[in-house]
Amino acid sequence: MPPNRRKRFSVAQQEEFLQHLRQGMRRGACAELLGFTRLTIITYIEDHPEFERRVIDAEGEANEHVEEALYQAAVSGNVSAARAWMELRGDRRMDLPLAGPQTPPPEPRDDEEDELFPSNVTRMDPRTRRKGA
């Protein structure tokens, strides 16, 4: 019986792996497509920092395609896409209301500010409370 040899991850296979990542395929699916286990690819990436940088770049390219499509949808008037784009970018303004200006809450009257029970609140007699309420 021949010794257990690892399948070599050739330069051509590396390029094919990267191309699939650029097209949006996940790392594990690429590994399986090329006949490798996920663990083999993970180990190879950990052992080869330059290849890891290329993997990250390839995945970034795939993300850019999605981000571009999302951006185009947002600027064409798709509100959900606009909110997703702003969230993706970490824009805090997405929490602002989409409608016009809101009316501010009424200011408290001077005589109510320090009152324990303001005039618009009635005091409840604890004896009249229902059980479990």
DSSP file (Angstrom, degrees, kcal/mol; ACC not computed):
  #  RESIDUE AA STRUCTURE BP1 BP2  ACC     N-H-->O    O-->H-N    N-H-->O    O-->H-N    TCO  KAPPA ALPHA  PHI   PSI    X-CA   Y-CA   Z-CA
    1    1 A M              0   0    0      0, 0.0     3,-0.1     0, 0.0     0, 0.0   0.000 360.0 360.0 360.0 131.6    0.0    0.0    0.0
    2    2 A P        -     0   0    0      0, 0.0     3,-0.1     0, 0.0     0, 0.0  -0.335 360.0 -94.9 -69.2 151.2    1.5    3.4   -0.9
    3    3 A P        -     0   0    0      0, 0.0     2,-0.8     0, 0.0     0, 0.0  -0.267  46.3 -94.7 -63.0 152.7    2.2    5.9    1.9
    4    4 A N        -     0   0    0     -3,-0.1     2,-0.4     1,-0.0     0, 0.0  -0.584  52.8-174.7 -72.0 107.0   -0.4    8.4    2.7
    5    5 A R        -     0   0    0     -2,-0.8     2,-0.2    -3,-0.1     3,-0.0  -0.842  22.8-122.0-108.5 142.9    0.6   11.5    0.6
    6    6 A R        -     0   0    0     -2,-0.4     2,-0.3     1,-0.1    -1,-0.0  -0.565  30.5-111.0 -77.8 143.3   -1.1   14.9    0.7
    7    7 A K        -     0   0    0     -2,-0.2     2,-0.2    28,-0.1    -1,-0.1  -0.594  37.4-117.9 -72.6 133.3   -2.4   16.3   -2.5
    8    8 A R        -     0   0    0     -2,-0.3     2,-1.2     1,-0.1    -1,-0.1  -0.538  11.0-136.5 -78.0 137.2   -0.3   19.2   -3.6
    9    9 A F        -     0   0    0     -2,-0.2    -1,-0.1     4,-0.1     5,-0.0  -0.754  34.1-157.8 -92.3  88.9   -2.0   22.6   -3.9
   10   10 A S     >  -     0   0    0     -2,-1.2     4,-2.4     1,-0.1     5,-0.2  -0.090  28.1-108.7 -70.0 165.7   -0.5   23.7   -7.1
   11   11 A V  H  > S+     0   0    0      1,-0.2     4,-2.3     2,-0.2     5,-0.2   0.898 121.4  52.6 -60.4 -41.4   -0.1   27.3   -8.4
   12   12 A A  H  > S+     0   0    0      1,-0.2     4,-2.1     2,-0.2    -1,-0.2   0.900 110.3  47.6 -62.6 -40.7   -2.8   26.6  -11.0
   13   13 A Q  H  > S+     0   0    0      2,-0.2     4,-2.7     1,-0.2    -2,-0.2   0.868 109.2  53.9 -68.9 -35.8   -5.2   25.3   -8.3
   14   14 A Q  H  X S+     0   0    0     -4,-2.4     4,-2.5     2,-0.2    -2,-0.2   0.933 109.8  47.6 -61.4 -44.9   -4.4   28.4   -6.1
   15   15 A E  H  X S+     0   0    0     -4,-2.3     4,-2.3     2,-0.2    -2,-0.2   0.893 112.4  48.8 -64.0 -40.1   -5.4   30.7   -9.0
   16   16 A E  H  X S+     0   0    0     -4,-2.1     4,-2.2     2,-0.2    -1,-0.2   0.907 110.3  51.9 -65.2 -41.2   -8.6   28.7   -9.6
   17   17 A F  H  X S+     0   0    0     -4,-2.7     4,-1.9     1,-0.2    -2,-0.2   0.934 111.5  46.7 -57.9 -48.5   -9.4   28.9   -5.9
   18   18 A L  H  X S+     0   0    0     -4,-2.5     4,-2.3     1,-0.2    -2,-0.2   0.880 109.4  54.3 -63.6 -39.1   -8.9   32.7   -5.9
   19   19 A Q  H  X S+     0   0    0     -4,-2.3     4,-1.1     1,-0.2    -1,-0.2   0.911 107.7  49.6 -63.3 -41.7  -11.0   33.1   -9.0
   20   20 A H  H  <>S+     0   0    0     -4,-2.2     5,-2.3     1,-0.2     3,-0.3   0.885 109.6  52.2 -64.3 -37.8  -13.9   31.2   -7.4
   21   21 A L  H ><5S+     0   0    0     -4,-1.9     3,-1.9     1,-0.2    -2,-0.2   0.911 105.4  54.8 -63.6 -41.4  -13.6   33.5   -4.3
   22   22 A R  H 3<5S+     0   0    0     -4,-2.3    -1,-0.2     1,-0.3    -2,-0.2   0.782 105.1  54.8 -61.3 -26.6  -13.7   36.5   -6.6
   23   23 A Q  T 3<5S-     0   0    0     -4,-1.1    -1,-0.3    -3,-0.3    -2,-0.2   0.380 128.5 -97.6 -89.9   3.4  -17.0   35.2   -7.9
   24   24 A G  T < 5S+     0   0    0     -3,-1.9    -3,-0.2     1,-0.3    -2,-0.1   0.465  73.6 144.2  99.8   2.7  -18.4   34.9   -4.5
   25   25 A M      < -     0   0    0     -5,-2.3    -1,-0.3    -6,-0.1     2,-0.1  -0.468  50.5-114.8 -74.2 147.7  -17.9   31.3   -3.6
   26   26 A R     >  -     0   0    0     -2,-0.1     4,-2.3     1,-0.1     5,-0.2  -0.423  23.5-111.3 -80.0 157.8  -17.0   30.5    0.0
   27   27 A R  H  > S+     0   0    0      1,-0.2     4,-2.5     2,-0.2     5,-0.2   0.907 115.8  49.2 -56.6 -47.5  -13.6   29.0    1.0
   28   28 A G  H  > S+     0   0    0      1,-0.2     4,-2.3     2,-0.2    -1,-0.2   0.889 110.8  49.8 -63.2 -39.9  -15.0   25.6    2.0
   29   29 A A  H  > S+     0   0    0      2,-0.2     4,-2.3     1,-0.2    -1,-0.2   0.892 110.6  50.5 -66.4 -39.0  -16.9   25.3   -1.2
   30   30 A C  H  X S+     0   0    0     -4,-2.3     4,-1.9     2,-0.2    -2,-0.2   0.925 109.5  51.3 -62.3 -44.6  -13.8   26.2   -3.2
   31   31 A A  H  <>S+     0   0    0     -4,-2.5     5,-3.0     1,-0.2     4,-0.4   0.941 111.9  45.8 -58.0 -49.5  -11.8   23.6   -1.4
   32   32 A E  H ><5S+     0   0    0     -4,-2.3     3,-1.2     1,-0.2    -1,-0.2   0.886 109.0  55.7 -63.6 -39.2  -14.3   20.9   -2.0
   33   33 A L  H 3<5S+     0   0    0     -4,-2.3    -1,-0.2     1,-0.3    -2,-0.2   0.865 110.4  45.8 -60.5 -36.1  -14.6   21.8   -5.7
   34   34 A L  T 3<5S-     0   0    0     -4,-1.9    -1,-0.3    -3,-0.2    -2,-0.2   0.423 122.9-104.8 -88.9   1.0  -10.9   21.4   -6.1
   35   35 A G  T < 5S+     0   0    0     -3,-1.2     2,-0.3    -4,-0.4    -3,-0.2   0.691  81.1 120.1  87.4  18.6  -10.8   18.1   -4.2
   36   36 A F      < -     0   0    0     -5,-3.0    -1,-0.3    -6,-0.2     2,-0.2  -0.752  63.2-114.1-110.4 159.7   -9.3   19.4   -0.9
   37   37 A T     >  -     0   0    0     -2,-0.3     4,-1.7     1,-0.1     5,-0.2  -0.552  27.6-116.5 -84.0 159.9  -10.7   19.3    2.6
   38   38 A R  H  > S+     0   0    0      1,-0.2     4,-2.7     2,-0.2     5,-0.2   0.899 116.6  55.5 -60.8 -40.1  -11.6   22.5    4.3
   39   39 A L  H  > S+     0   0    0      1,-0.2     4,-2.7     2,-0.2    -1,-0.2   0.884 103.4  54.3 -62.5 -39.2   -8.9   21.8    6.9
   40   40 A T  H  > S+     0   0    0      2,-0.2     4,-2.4     1,-0.2    -1,-0.2   0.926 111.9  44.1 -60.7 -44.2   -6.2   21.4    4.2
   41   41 A I  H  X S+     0   0    0     -4,-1.7     4,-2.8     2,-0.2     5,-0.2   0.915 112.5  51.7 -68.3 -42.2   -7.0   24.8    2.8
   42   42 A I  H  X S+     0   0    0     -4,-2.7     4,-2.4     1,-0.2    -2,-0.2   0.932 112.4  46.5 -58.3 -45.8   -7.2   26.4    6.2
   43   43 A T  H  X S+     0   0    0     -4,-2.7     4,-2.2     2,-0.2    -1,-0.2   0.906 111.8  50.8 -63.0 -43.0   -3.8   25.0    7.1
   44   44 A Y  H  X S+     0   0    0     -4,-2.4     4,-1.0    -5,-0.2    -2,-0.2   0.926 111.1  48.2 -62.4 -44.1   -2.3   26.1    3.8
   45   45 A I  H >< S+     0   0    0     -4,-2.8     3,-0.6     1,-0.2     7,-0.4   0.916 111.9  49.4 -63.3 -43.0   -3.6   29.6    4.3
   46   46 A E  H 3< S+     0   0    0     -4,-2.4    -1,-0.2     1,-0.2    -2,-0.2   0.866 113.3  47.1 -63.1 -35.9   -2.3   29.8    7.8
   47   47 A D  H 3< S+     0   0    0     -4,-2.2    -1,-0.2     1,-0.2    -2,-0.2   0.601 112.3  51.6 -82.5 -11.5    1.1   28.5    6.7
   48   48 A H    <X  -     0   0    0     -4,-1.0     4,-2.1    -3,-0.6     3,-0.4  -0.772  60.5-179.2-130.1  86.8    1.4   30.9    3.7
   49   49 A P  H  > S+     0   0    0      0, 0.0     4,-2.1     0, 0.0     5,-0.1   0.823  83.8  55.6 -57.4 -34.9    0.7   34.6    4.8
   50   50 A E  H  > S+     0   0    0      1,-0.2     4,-1.7     2,-0.2     5,-0.1   0.914 109.3  46.5 -65.8 -40.6    1.2   35.9    1.2
   51   51 A F  H  > S+     0   0    0     -3,-0.4     4,-2.4     1,-0.2    -1,-0.2   0.876 108.2  57.1 -67.5 -36.2   -1.5   33.5   -0.1
   52   52 A E  H  X S+     0   0    0     -4,-2.1     4,-2.5    -7,-0.4    -2,-0.2   0.912 105.4  50.7 -59.5 -42.1   -3.7   34.6    2.9
   53   53 A R  H  X S+     0   0    0     -4,-2.1     4,-2.3     1,-0.2    -1,-0.2   0.893 110.3  49.6 -61.8 -39.5   -3.5   38.2    1.7
   54   54 A R  H  X S+     0   0    0     -4,-1.7     4,-2.3     2,-0.2    -2,-0.2   0.869 109.6  51.3 -68.1 -36.0   -4.5   37.2   -1.8
   55   55 A V  H  X S+     0   0    0     -4,-2.4     4,-2.5     2,-0.2     5,-0.2   0.936 110.7  48.2 -63.5 -47.2   -7.5   35.2   -0.4
   56   56 A I  H  X S+     0   0    0     -4,-2.5     4,-2.1     1,-0.2    -2,-0.2   0.898 112.1  49.8 -61.6 -41.6   -8.6   38.3    1.6
   57   57 A D  H  X S+     0   0    0     -4,-2.3     4,-2.0     2,-0.2    -1,-0.2   0.914 110.4  50.1 -62.7 -43.3   -8.2   40.5   -1.5
   58   58 A A  H  X S+     0   0    0     -4,-2.3     4,-1.7     1,-0.2    -2,-0.2   0.913 111.5  47.7 -63.4 -43.4  -10.2   38.0   -3.6
   59   59 A E  H  X S+     0   0    0     -4,-2.5     4,-2.1     1,-0.2    -1,-0.2   0.871 109.3  55.1 -64.7 -35.8  -13.0   37.9   -1.1
   60   60 A G  H  X S+     0   0    0     -4,-2.1     4,-2.2    -5,-0.2    -2,-0.2   0.880 104.0  54.1 -63.3 -38.8  -12.9   41.7   -0.9
   61   61 A E  H  X S+     0   0    0     -4,-2.0     4,-1.4     2,-0.2    -1,-0.2   0.910 107.7  50.0 -62.1 -42.0  -13.4   41.9   -4.7
   62   62 A A  H  X S+     0   0    0     -4,-1.7     4,-1.4     1,-0.2     3,-0.2   0.911 110.6  50.2 -62.1 -42.1  -16.5   39.7   -4.4
   63   63 A N  H  X S+     0   0    0     -4,-2.1     4,-2.8     1,-0.2    -1,-0.2   0.868 104.0  59.1 -64.1 -36.4  -17.8   42.0   -1.6
   64   64 A E  H  X S+     0   0    0     -4,-2.2     4,-2.6     1,-0.2    -1,-0.2   0.867 101.5  54.5 -62.2 -36.1  -17.2   45.0   -3.8
   65   65 A H  H  X S+     0   0    0     -4,-1.4     4,-2.0    -3,-0.2    -1,-0.2   0.922 111.7  44.2 -62.6 -43.2  -19.6   43.7   -6.5
   66   66 A V  H  X S+     0   0    0     -4,-1.4     4,-2.6     2,-0.2    -2,-0.2   0.918 113.2  50.7 -67.9 -43.4  -22.3   43.3   -3.9
   67   67 A E  H  X S+     0   0    0     -4,-2.8     4,-2.6     1,-0.2    -2,-0.2   0.892 109.4  51.5 -61.9 -39.6  -21.6   46.7   -2.4
   68   68 A E  H  X S+     0   0    0     -4,-2.6     4,-2.5     2,-0.2    -1,-0.2   0.919 110.9  47.4 -63.3 -43.9  -21.7   48.3   -5.8
   69   69 A A  H  X S+     0   0    0     -4,-2.0     4,-2.2     2,-0.2    -2,-0.2   0.903 112.9  49.5 -64.1 -41.1  -25.1   46.7   -6.6
   70   70 A L  H  X S+     0   0    0     -4,-2.6     4,-2.3     2,-0.2    -2,-0.2   0.914 111.0  49.6 -63.5 -43.2  -26.4   47.8   -3.2
   71   71 A Y  H  X S+     0   0    0     -4,-2.6     4,-2.7     2,-0.2     5,-0.2   0.923 109.7  50.8 -62.0 -45.3  -25.2   51.4   -3.8
   72   72 A Q  H  X S+     0   0    0     -4,-2.5     4,-1.1     1,-0.2    -1,-0.2   0.900 111.4  48.2 -61.3 -40.6  -26.8   51.5   -7.2
   73   73 A A  H  <>S+     0   0    0     -4,-2.2     5,-2.3     2,-0.2    -1,-0.2   0.896 111.6  51.3 -64.8 -39.7  -30.1   50.3   -5.7
   74   74 A A  H ><5S+     0   0    0     -4,-2.3     3,-1.5     7,-0.2    -2,-0.2   0.933 110.5  45.8 -64.8 -47.1  -29.8   52.9   -3.0
   75   75 A V  H 3<5S+     0   0    0     -4,-2.7    -1,-0.2     1,-0.3    -2,-0.2   0.681 105.3  62.4 -73.9 -15.0  -29.2   55.9   -5.2
   76   76 A S  T 3<5S-     0   0    0     -4,-1.1    -1,-0.3    -5,-0.2    -2,-0.2   0.454 129.5 -91.0 -87.6   0.9  -32.0   54.8   -7.5
   77   77 A G  T < 5S+     0   0    0     -3,-1.5     2,-0.9     1,-0.3    -3,-0.2   0.455  75.9 145.0 111.6   2.0  -34.5   55.3   -4.7
   78   78 A N     >< -     0   0    0     -5,-2.3     4,-2.3     1,-0.2    -1,-0.3  -0.637  31.1-164.6 -76.2 108.0  -34.7   51.9   -2.9
   79   79 A V  H  > S+     0   0    0     -2,-0.9     4,-2.7     1,-0.2     5,-0.2   0.887  85.9  52.8 -64.3 -41.0  -35.1   53.0    0.7
   80   80 A S  H  > S+     0   0    0      1,-0.2     4,-2.4     2,-0.2    -1,-0.2   0.913 111.1  47.5 -61.2 -41.8  -34.2   49.5    2.1
   81   81 A A  H  > S+     0   0    0      2,-0.2     4,-2.8     1,-0.2    -7,-0.2   0.891 110.5  52.6 -65.7 -38.9  -31.0   49.5    0.1
   82   82 A A  H  X S+     0   0    0     -4,-2.3     4,-2.4     2,-0.2    -2,-0.2   0.927 111.1  46.1 -63.3 -44.2  -30.2   53.0    1.3
   83   83 A R  H  X S+     0   0    0     -4,-2.7     4,-2.4     2,-0.2    -2,-0.2   0.909 113.6  49.2 -64.9 -40.7  -30.6   52.0    4.9
   84   84 A A  H  X S+     0   0    0     -4,-2.4     4,-2.7    -5,-0.2    -2,-0.2   0.906 111.0  50.4 -64.1 -41.0  -28.5   48.9    4.4
   85   85 A W  H  X S+     0   0    0     -4,-2.8     4,-2.0     2,-0.2    -2,-0.2   0.922 111.8  47.1 -62.0 -45.0  -25.8   50.9    2.6
   86   86 A M  H  <>S+     0   0    0     -4,-2.4     5,-3.1     2,-0.2     4,-0.4   0.896 113.0  48.9 -65.9 -39.3  -25.7   53.4    5.5
   87   87 A E  H ><5S+     0   0    0     -4,-2.4     3,-1.1     3,-0.2    -2,-0.2   0.912 109.2  53.0 -64.8 -42.0  -25.6   50.6    8.1
   88   88 A L  H 3<5S+     0   0    0     -4,-2.7    -1,-0.2     1,-0.3    -2,-0.2   0.881 112.0  45.6 -58.9 -38.9  -22.8   49.0    6.1
   89   89 A R  T 3<5S-     0   0    0     -4,-2.0    -1,-0.3    -5,-0.2    -2,-0.2   0.480 114.2-117.8 -85.0  -2.9  -20.8   52.2    6.2
   90   90 A G  T < 5 +     0   0    0     -3,-1.1     2,-0.5    -4,-0.4    -3,-0.2   0.783  50.8 170.6  73.1  26.1  -21.6   52.7    9.9
   91   91 A D    > < -     0   0    0     -5,-3.1     3,-1.1    -6,-0.2    -1,-0.2  -0.609  25.2-159.6 -76.2 120.1  -23.4   56.0    9.2
   92   92 A R  G >  S+     0   0    0     -2,-0.5     3,-1.6     1,-0.2    -1,-0.2   0.691  81.2  78.0 -73.1 -19.5  -25.2   57.1   12.4
   93   93 A R  G >  S+     0   0    0      1,-0.3     3,-1.9     2,-0.2    -1,-0.2   0.634  71.0  83.5 -67.8 -11.7  -27.6   59.3   10.4
   94   94 A M  G <  S+     0   0    0     -3,-1.1    -1,-0.3     1,-0.3    -2,-0.1   0.691  80.5  65.4 -66.0 -15.3  -29.7   56.2    9.5
   95   95 A D  G <  S+     0   0    0     -3,-1.6    -1,-0.3    -4,-0.1    -2,-0.2   0.579  79.4 103.5 -81.5  -9.0  -31.4   56.5   12.9
   96   96 A L  S <  S-     0   0    0     -3,-1.9    -3,-0.0    -4,-0.1     2,-0.0  -0.427  85.7 -98.6 -70.9 147.9  -33.0   59.8   11.9
   97   97 A P        -     0   0    0      0, 0.0    -1,-0.1     0, 0.0    -2,-0.1  -0.341  19.6-140.6 -65.9 149.2  -36.6   59.6   10.9
   98   98 A L  S    S+     0   0    0     -3,-0.1    -2,-0.1    -4,-0.1    -3,-0.0   0.713  81.1  75.8 -81.8 -21.3  -37.4   59.4    7.2
   99   99 A A  S    S-     0   0    0      1,-0.2     3,-0.1     0, 0.0     0, 0.0  -0.179  96.7 -77.5 -81.1 179.6  -40.4   61.8    7.6
  100  100 A G  S    S-     0   0    0      1,-0.2    -1,-0.2    -2,-0.0     2,-0.0   0.133  76.4 -46.1 -65.5-172.4  -40.3   65.5    8.1
  101  101 A P        -     0   0    0      0, 0.0     2,-0.2     0, 0.0    -1,-0.2  -0.301  59.5-132.5 -63.5 141.0  -39.5   67.3   11.3
  102  102 A Q        -     0   0    0     -3,-0.1     0, 0.0     1,-0.0     0, 0.0  -0.633  21.4-109.4 -90.7 149.7  -41.2   65.9   14.4
  103  103 A T        -     0   0    0     -2,-0.2    -1,-0.0     1,-0.1     0, 0.0  -0.651  38.6-117.6 -78.4 134.7  -42.9   68.2   16.9
  104  104 A P        -     0   0    0      0, 0.0     3,-0.1     0, 0.0    -1,-0.1  -0.309  34.8 -93.5 -69.9 156.3  -41.0   68.3   20.2
  105  105 A P        -     0   0    0      0, 0.0     0, 0.0     0, 0.0     0, 0.0  -0.350  53.7 -90.3 -65.6 151.2  -42.6   67.0   23.4
  106  106 A P        -     0   0    0      0, 0.0     3,-0.1     0, 0.0    -3,-0.0  -0.312  42.6-110.7 -64.9 145.4  -44.3   69.7   25.4
  107  107 A E        -     0   0    0      1,-0.1     2,-0.1    -3,-0.1     3,-0.1  -0.493  37.5-105.0 -72.0 142.8  -42.2   71.4   28.0
  108  108 A P        -     0   0    0      0, 0.0    -1,-0.1     0, 0.0     2,-0.1  -0.409  37.6-108.2 -67.8 146.1  -43.2   70.6   31.6
  109  109 A R    >>  -     0   0    0      1,-0.1     3,-1.5    -2,-0.1     4,-1.0  -0.424  25.9-116.8 -71.0 151.7  -45.1   73.3   33.5
  110  110 A D  T 34 S+     0   0    0      1,-0.3     3,-0.4     2,-0.2     4,-0.4   0.857 114.4  53.6 -57.8 -37.6  -43.1   75.1   36.2
  111  111 A D  T 34 S+     0   0    0      1,-0.2    -1,-0.3     2,-0.1     4,-0.1   0.601 109.0  49.9 -77.2  -9.1  -45.4   73.9   38.9
  112  112 A E  T X4 S+     0   0    0     -3,-1.5     3,-0.5     2,-0.1    -1,-0.2   0.621  85.2  85.4-100.3 -16.2  -45.0   70.3   37.9
  113  113 A E  T 3< S+     0   0    0     -4,-1.0    -2,-0.1    -3,-0.4    -1,-0.1   0.878 103.3  25.7 -58.1 -42.8  -41.3   69.9   37.7
  114  114 A D  T 3  S+     0   0    0     -4,-0.4    -1,-0.2     3,-0.0     2,-0.2   0.440  93.9 115.4-103.8  -0.1  -40.7   69.2   41.3
  115  115 A E    <   -     0   0    0     -3,-0.5    -3,-0.0     1,-0.1    -4,-0.0  -0.474  57.0-149.0 -72.4 138.4  -44.1   67.7   42.3
  116  116 A L  S    S+     0   0    0      1,-0.3    -1,-0.1    -2,-0.2    -4,-0.0   0.895  97.1  25.6 -69.9 -40.8  -44.1   64.0   43.3
  117  117 A F  S    S-     0   0    0     -3,-0.0    -1,-0.3     6,-0.0     6,-0.1  -0.869  87.7-150.4-124.1  95.6  -47.6   63.7   41.9
  118  118 A P    >   -     0   0    0      0, 0.0     3,-2.0     0, 0.0    -6,-0.1  -0.161  31.1-103.0 -61.6 162.8  -48.3   66.2   39.1
  119  119 A S  T 3  S+     0   0    0      1,-0.3    -7,-0.0     3,-0.0    -2,-0.0   0.730 119.0  59.6 -63.0 -23.6  -51.8   67.4   38.6
  120  120 A N  T 3  S+     0   0    0      2,-0.0     2,-0.5     1,-0.0    -1,-0.3   0.434  95.6  74.5 -87.0   3.0  -52.4   65.2   35.6
  121  121 A V  S <  S-     0   0    0     -3,-2.0     2,-0.3    -4,-0.0    -4,-0.0  -0.959  71.6-148.0-116.5 130.7  -51.6   62.0   37.5
  122  122 A T        -     0   0    0     -2,-0.5     2,-0.4     1,-0.0    -2,-0.0  -0.718  19.8-117.9 -96.3 149.0  -54.1   60.5   39.9
  123  123 A R        -     0   0    0     -2,-0.3     2,-0.5    -6,-0.1    -6,-0.0  -0.689  25.0-138.8 -86.5 133.7  -53.1   58.7   43.0
  124  124 A M        -     0   0    0     -2,-0.4     5,-0.0     2,-0.0    -1,-0.0  -0.784  11.0-129.9 -96.5 133.5  -54.1   55.0   43.2
  125  125 A D    >   -     0   0    0     -2,-0.5     3,-1.9     1,-0.1     4,-0.4  -0.710  14.0-143.4 -78.4 120.2  -55.4   53.6   46.5
  126  126 A P  G >  S+     0   0    0      0, 0.0     3,-0.8     0, 0.0    -1,-0.1   0.744  96.7  64.9 -60.0 -23.1  -53.4   50.3   47.0
  127  127 A R  G 3  S+     0   0    0      1,-0.2    -2,-0.0    -3,-0.0    -3,-0.0   0.732  99.0  53.1 -71.3 -21.1  -56.5   48.7   48.5
  128  128 A T  G <  S+     0   0    0     -3,-1.9    -1,-0.2     2,-0.1     2,-0.1   0.501  82.9 112.0 -93.1  -3.6  -58.3   48.9   45.2
  129  129 A R    <   -     0   0    0     -3,-0.8     2,-0.1    -4,-0.4     3,-0.1  -0.454  69.4-121.9 -69.6 139.9  -55.6   47.2   43.2
  130  130 A R    >   -     0   0    0     -2,-0.1     3,-1.5     1,-0.1     2,-0.2  -0.468  32.7 -97.6 -76.4 153.3  -56.5   43.8   41.8
  131  131 A K  T 3  S+     0   0    0      1,-0.2    -1,-0.1    -2,-0.1     0, 0.0  -0.505 109.9  20.7 -69.4 139.6  -54.4   40.8   42.8
  132  132 A G  T 3         0   0    0     -2,-0.2    -1,-0.2    -3,-0.1    -2,-0.0   0.411 360.0 360.0  83.2  -1.7  -51.8   40.0   40.1
  133  133 A A    <         0   0    0     -3,-1.5    -2,-0.1     0, 0.0    -1,-0.1   0.464 360.0 360.0 -88.8 360.0  -52.0   43.5   38.6
